[in-house]
Amino acid sequence: MPILKISFGNRSQAMVSYLFKQTQDGMRVQALGGNVVGRDADTVEREFRETRNYFGQQEGRQYYHVALSFERADLGDLAGPSGEPDYEKIRDYGDQWAKESGVADRHEYVVVVHGEKEHPHAHVVWNATGLDGRKYHNDRHNLNRLRDVNDVLARRHGIQRELDRVRDPHRPPDKFLRRVQRGGGRYSWRMDMQGRIREAARRSLSEDDFTARLRERGVALRIRGGKYSYSMNDVHGKQRVCRELRLGEGFHRDSLLDKFERQREQLRSDPDGYRKRLGLERTERYTWQRDLRARIIEALRNARSHEAFRKSMEKQQVSAHLAKDGLYRFAFTDRHGLRHEDISAARLDRGATDRITARISENAARNRTFVATNLARTAGREAGGLVAQLLPRIEAASRGQRARGEGGMPTREDLRMERTRRREMEGDHQESW
């Protein structure tokens, strides 16, 4: 399934140079596309720079970059006859994405396909300053829209897309993971803060209790505009302040208040389950969002209607219904025994309901094709059987007519003898000629 990642920066020259940097064996850059005239780093950068200079937009962001990464095992029709990646088709995929996302309408862009890694990927880089002089606007809603375009394109090219956007709220940023892989176990104050907050929330039954437990762990909690803001001193003595939006959904005020309420209810109704959950949360990294997403994916494998999807979810102990606002809502008990009620699909992901509907439609279309093929095969078998039953009767009737001197239809033996006689005549004609 193609993964989309977006980034931006203030030095387009460095990004463009990186894209066109070729390896010694010349196997890195596989294909080029886009609406720019240049096909080398210097020419592309000069086109970007001339547009920025013309509109006086030299400061601030200069470019946006999207990487579309593909798995070799799931290339759909982007693979060649041998199963290897077709880099020209991957380049066309990047061009299609730029056009359908609206990037190609107002901005100069270049598509560069790389194939030196295990996963082929297409880079789409566009000038932040548009041809009309306006800067490209990017926010979280825009990122969801860009990913939705990628989802539609993936399905169009036969690449499977599941509900894979739900990130683990406890997962560290990709940038930090890459840095750790390169340089070993470095300290991250954000991961340190997440660990302290997670440990404080594990036993808290109210917001006041949560605040007190955070204070014990050296974290100060403030409520600003109805949202949490955390602050602490890291291991180097430097003060770190971070709002809830930068830590993940599991650290938002609404999510934590829901968690405290569920923990109170569990302690009241099931004390043994409460103690068991505390032990499980200490030893395993579990999130109910990923658990629910996995159950949805499993239910969507063969669901050909919304009713079938709901029944399949019930088998996995999840209640699902389509609300009046057009969004799916779920209710289930997670692995730790906590009950989650009225979970909107938008909480899992902004376009989750649309993708559920699209997957159900795909399954239904595949089923119609399968049924039509089976009907054709069945009809062919039945027709063949009917002909096999009728031929002996026709031949018997023809023999009777021939015996009475009434002519009749030729039998299979007659036709076989006629073909043999014609071949012999054709051979004699060829020899005499």
Secondary structure in CASP SS format (residue, H / E / C, confidence):
PFRMAT SS
TARGET T0000
AUTHOR 0000-0000-0000
METHOD secondary structure of the structure
MODEL  1
M C 1.00
P C 1.00
I E 1.00
L E 1.00
K E 1.00
I E 1.00
S E 1.00
F E 1.00
G E 1.00
N C 1.00
R C 1.00
S H 1.00
Q H 1.00
A H 1.00
M H 1.00
V H 1.00
S H 1.00
Y H 1.00
L H 1.00
F H 1.00
K C 1.00
Q C 1.00
T C 1.00
Q C 1.00
D C 1.00
G C 1.00
M C 1.00
R C 1.00
V E 1.00
Q E 1.00
A E 1.00
L E 1.00
G E 1.00
G E 1.00
N C 1.00
V C 1.00
V C 1.00
G C 1.00
R C 1.00
D C 1.00
A H 1.00
D H 1.00
T H 1.00
V H 1.00
E H 1.00
R H 1.00
E H 1.00
F H 1.00
R H 1.00
E H 1.00
T H 1.00
R H 1.00
N H 1.00
Y H 1.00
F H 1.00
G C 1.00
Q C 1.00
Q C 1.00
E C 1.00
G C 1.00
R C 1.00
Q C 1.00
Y E 1.00
Y E 1.00
H E 1.00
V E 1.00
A E 1.00
L E 1.00
S E 1.00
F C 1.00
E C 1.00
R C 1.00
A C 1.00
D C 1.00
L C 1.00
G H 1.00
D H 1.00
L H 1.00
A E 1.00
G C 1.00
P C 1.00
S C 1.00
G C 1.00
E C 1.00
P E 1.00
D C 1.00
Y H 1.00
E H 1.00
K H 1.00
I H 1.00
R H 1.00
D H 1.00
Y H 1.00
G H 1.00
D H 1.00
Q H 1.00
W H 1.00
A H 1.00
K H 1.00
E H 1.00
S C 1.00
G C 1.00
V H 1.00
A H 1.00
D H 1.00
R H 1.00
H C 1.00
E C 1.00
Y E 1.00
V E 1.00
V E 1.00
V E 1.00
V E 1.00
H E 1.00
G C 1.00
E C 1.00
K C 1.00
E C 1.00
H C 1.00
P C 1.00
H E 1.00
A E 1.00
H E 1.00
V E 1.00
V E 1.00
W E 1.00
N E 1.00
A C 1.00
T E 1.00
G C 1.00
L C 1.00
D C 1.00
G C 1.00
R C 1.00
K E 1.00
Y C 1.00
H C 1.00
N C 1.00
D C 1.00
R H 1.00
H H 1.00
N H 1.00
L H 1.00
N H 1.00
R H 1.00
L H 1.00
R H 1.00
D H 1.00
V H 1.00
N H 1.00
D H 1.00
V H 1.00
L H 1.00
A H 1.00
R H 1.00
R H 1.00
H C 1.00
G C 1.00
I C 1.00
Q C 1.00
R C 1.00
E C 1.00
L C 1.00
D C 1.00
R C 1.00
V C 1.00
R C 1.00
D C 1.00
P C 1.00
H C 1.00
R C 1.00
P C 1.00
P C 1.00
D H 1.00
K H 1.00
F H 1.00
L H 1.00
R H 1.00
R H 1.00
V H 1.00
Q H 1.00
R H 1.00
G H 1.00
G C 1.00
G C 1.00
R C 1.00
Y C 1.00
S C 1.00
W H 1.00
R H 1.00
M H 1.00
D H 1.00
M H 1.00
Q H 1.00
G H 1.00
R H 1.00
I H 1.00
R H 1.00
E H 1.00
A H 1.00
A H 1.00
R H 1.00
R H 1.00
S C 1.00
L C 1.00
S C 1.00
E H 1.00
D H 1.00
D H 1.00
F H 1.00
T H 1.00
A H 1.00
R H 1.00
L H 1.00
R H 1.00
E H 1.00
R C 1.00
G C 1.00
V E 1.00
A E 1.00
L E 1.00
R E 1.00
I E 1.00
R E 1.00
G C 1.00
G C 1.00
K E 1.00
Y E 1.00
S E 1.00
Y E 1.00
S E 1.00
M E 1.00
N E 1.00
D C 1.00
V C 1.00
H C 1.00
G C 1.00
K C 1.00
Q E 1.00
R E 1.00
V E 1.00
C E 1.00
R E 1.00
E H 1.00
L H 1.00
R H 1.00
L C 1.00
G C 1.00
E H 1.00
G H 1.00
F H 1.00
H C 1.00
R H 1.00
D H 1.00
S H 1.00
L H 1.00
L H 1.00
D H 1.00
K H 1.00
F H 1.00
E H 1.00
R H 1.00
Q H 1.00
R H 1.00
E H 1.00
Q H 1.00
L H 1.00
R H 1.00
S H 1.00
D C 1.00
P H 1.00
D H 1.00
G H 1.00
Y H 1.00
R H 1.00
K H 1.00
R H 1.00
L H 1.00
G H 1.00
L H 1.00
E H 1.00
R H 1.00
T H 1.00
E C 1.00
R C 1.00
Y C 1.00
T C 1.00
W H 1.00
Q H 1.00
R H 1.00
D H 1.00
L H 1.00
R H 1.00
A H 1.00
R H 1.00
I H 1.00
I H 1.00
E H 1.00
A H 1.00
L C 1.00
R C 1.00
N C 1.00
A C 1.00
R C 1.00
S C 1.00
H H 1.00
E H 1.00
A H 1.00
F H 1.00
R H 1.00
K H 1.00
S H 1.00
M H 1.00
E H 1.00
K H 1.00
Q C 1.00
Q C 1.00
V E 1.00
S E 1.00
A E 1.00
H E 1.00
L E 1.00
A C 1.00
K C 1.00
D C 1.00
G C 1.00
L C 1.00
Y E 1.00
R E 1.00
F E 1.00
A E 1.00
F E 1.00
T E 1.00
D C 1.00
R C 1.00
H C 1.00
G C 1.00
L C 1.00
R E 1.00
H E 1.00
E E 1.00
D E 1.00
I E 1.00
S E 1.00
A H 1.00
A H 1.00
R H 1.00
L H 1.00
D C 1.00
R C 1.00
G C 1.00
A H 1.00
T H 1.00
D H 1.00
R H 1.00
I H 1.00
T H 1.00
A H 1.00
R H 1.00
I H 1.00
S H 1.00
E H 1.00
N H 1.00
A H 1.00
A H 1.00
R H 1.00
N H 1.00
R H 1.00
T H 1.00
F H 1.00
V H 1.00
A H 1.00
T H 1.00
N H 1.00
L H 1.00
A H 1.00
R H 1.00
T H 1.00
A H 1.00
G H 1.00
R H 1.00
E H 1.00
A H 1.00
G H 1.00
G H 1.00
L H 1.00
V H 1.00
A H 1.00
Q H 1.00
L H 1.00
L H 1.00
P H 1.00
R H 1.00
I H 1.00
E H 1.00
A H 1.00
A H 1.00
S H 1.00
R H 1.00
G H 1.00
Q H 1.00
R H 1.00
A H 1.00
R C 1.00
G C 1.00
E C 1.00
G C 1.00
G C 1.00
M C 1.00
P C 1.00
T C 1.00
R H 1.00
E H 1.00
D H 1.00
L H 1.00
R H 1.00
M H 1.00
E H 1.00
R H 1.00
T H 1.00
R H 1.00
R H 1.00
R H 1.00
E H 1.00
M H 1.00
E H 1.00
G H 1.00
D H 1.00
H H 1.00
Q H 1.00
E H 1.00
S H 1.00
W C 1.00
END
